[in-house]
């Protein structure tokens, strides 16, 4: 275990420069995406709302600078409420604690140290809806989340599923801390 942590820290140190470059490029790309899609998102376009939400996703500490998990979730909720399955899947991933895409070593290391907020019942509900909407990968993700829940959480998950697109969505409602 200790050797694994040392190896991870060593890799982080070696990849620090490259990681900073990658993060900088991603931040620029995210800003371009937000600027490109914001007007349409504000006008109610579900795909544009998904793009904006994805671009804001996700901060290690749930809300700082460009990456802002609550803001990302807000836009994704708007899209999901209109039945957009990719937004539903993204919400499921966020609430299962899977907020970092790609290699992004420095962010993964930071999340490992800080941890991430989860709500498995809400995650499961959105993943089930995403699967019903055609997101094939959401089927396996929902099964993974189901396996992490206890009986009480599973009961809440089933209740959330029954709510459809009115399931708990907003960060402040799903993550109480």
Secondary structure, 3 states (H helix, E strand, C coil): CHHHHHHHHHHHHHHHHHHHHHHHHHHHHHHHHHHHHHHHHHCCCHHHHHHHHHHHCCCCCCCCCCCCHHHHHHHHHHHHHCCCHHHHHHHHHHHCCCCCCCCCHHHHHHHHHHCCCCCHHHHHHHHHHHHHCCCCHHHHHHHHHHHHCCHHHHHHHHHHHHCHHHCCCCHHHHCCC
